[in-house]
Amino acid sequence: MSTDAIVLLKEDHKEMRRLFKAFQDAEEGPAAQRQKLVSQILEASRCTPTSTRGDRNV
């Protein structure tokens, strides 16, 4: 695995941690906010060419 791939994986992991933390913090908030975060988490977890995670097509 190249260094670039490791860097990308670490960035992706950091983003997932941020999203899950935001979801935890929104536990008491509106359902619409939590649903938006769930959608973002699901999108960020996809590793397909149709993903909207920038130019990082896998």
WOZI-V67300 format. One record per residue. N is the residue number from 0. RES is the residue in three letters. SS is DSSP state (~ for helix, > for strand, _ for the rest). PHI is phi in degrees with one decimal (NA if undefined). PSI is psi in radians with two decimals (NA if undefined). Layout:
# WOZI-V67300
{{N:RES:SS:PHI:PSI} {N:RES:SS:PHI:PSI}}
This chain:
# WOZI-V67300
{{0:MET:_:NA:2.31} {1:SER:_:-77.3:2.83} {2:THR:~:-60.1:-0.67} {3:ASP:~:-60.4:-0.72} {4:ALA:~:-64.3:-0.69} {5:ILE:~:-65.0:-0.74} {6:VAL:~:-60.5:-0.79} {7:LEU:~:-63.1:-0.73} {8:LEU:~:-62.7:-0.72} {9:LYS:~:-65.2:-0.69} {10:GLU:~:-64.3:-0.75} {11:ASP:~:-62.5:-0.73} {12:HIS:~:-63.5:-0.73} {13:LYS:~:-62.2:-0.73} {14:GLU:~:-65.1:-0.72} {15:MET:~:-63.5:-0.73} {16:ARG:~:-61.4:-0.71} {17:ARG:~:-63.4:-0.77} {18:LEU:~:-65.4:-0.76} {19:PHE:~:-66.1:-0.64} {20:LYS:~:-64.1:-0.77} {21:ALA:~:-62.0:-0.67} {22:PHE:~:-64.7:-0.77} {23:GLN:~:-59.4:-0.78} {24:ASP:~:-66.4:-0.45} {25:ALA:_:-88.8:0.13} {26:GLU:_:-53.2:-0.67} {27:GLU:_:-91.8:-0.07} {28:GLY:_:-84.3:-3.04} {29:PRO:_:-64.2:2.56} {30:ALA:~:-60.3:-0.61} {31:ALA:~:-62.4:-0.66} {32:GLN:~:-66.0:-0.77} {33:ARG:~:-65.5:-0.69} {34:GLN:~:-63.8:-0.69} {35:LYS:~:-62.2:-0.74} {36:LEU:~:-65.3:-0.69} {37:VAL:~:-60.8:-0.77} {38:SER:~:-60.8:-0.73} {39:GLN:~:-64.9:-0.71} {40:ILE:~:-63.5:-0.80} {41:LEU:~:-62.3:-0.74} {42:GLU:~:-64.9:-0.74} {43:ALA:~:-68.1:-0.42} {44:SER:~:-84.2:-0.19} {45:ARG:_:-78.5:2.42} {46:CYS:_:-121.3:1.13} {47:THR:_:-127.4:2.79} {48:PRO:_:-60.8:-0.34} {49:THR:_:-87.6:-0.01} {50:SER:_:-64.0:2.61} {51:THR:_:-101.0:0.61} {52:ARG:_:-92.5:0.87} {53:GLY:_:76.3:-2.57} {54:ASP:_:-95.1:0.31} {55:ARG:_:-89.6:1.17} {56:ASN:_:-77.9:2.28} {57:VAL:_:-108.6:NA}}
